[in-house]
Amino acid sequence: MPGIAGGHTSREPITSGLLSFAGFLIGLVGFFNIVDGLTSLTKRTLYLVPSSKLLVFDFTAWGWIWIIVGILQIFVGVSIFARRAWARTAGITLMLLAIAGQFAFMNAFPLWSIVIIAVSLVAIYLLMVPAPGSLAH
């Protein structure tokens, strides 16, 4: 017997290919943030400016921030694949946090920050698009 949401009668969250791709993008950005954090801690000479030219904090602080945010993003990306209902909201929140952080860190490596911001915006959009067959669609 079809339910209201396009034939879905279970209480499991409805998913789509776009939502799965958003989970992949969040995990990818998380991996990149971990790499960025490890680079901040170990290879500071790769960045375009010294630590004193960053908007806030120093490279050590940013290294730990990016590692923590990256681990959380990978966890949320996996949770989106596992259809956890809270993961969409957490994903949007973490991606907004990453965008804000990339704006503050942009002096260090502008092109990389712009790429991460763009991918984060795409992931946010994909998380906000209703899945086919959902009540919002």
Stockholm file with secondary structure:
# STOCKHOLM 1.0

chainA/1-137         MPGIAGGHTSREPITSGLLSFAGFLIGLVGFFNIVDGLTSLTKRTLYLVPSSKLLVFDFTAWGWIWIIVGILQIFVGVSIFARRAWARTAGITLMLLAIAGQFAFMNAFPLWSIVIIAVSLVAIYLLMVPAPGSLAH
#=GR chainA/1-137 SS CCCTBTTBCSSSCCCCHHHHHHHHHHHHHHHHHHHHHHHHHHCGGGSSSCGGGSSSSCHHHHHHHHHHHHHHHHHHHHHHHTTCTTHHHHHHHHHHHHHHHHHHHTTTCHHHHHHHHHHHHHHHHHHHSCCTTSTTC
#=GC SS_cons         CCCTBTTBCSSSCCCCHHHHHHHHHHHHHHHHHHHHHHHHHHCGGGSSSCGGGSSSSCHHHHHHHHHHHHHHHHHHHHHHHTTCTTHHHHHHHHHHHHHHHHHHHTTTCHHHHHHHHHHHHHHHHHHHSCCTTSTTC
//
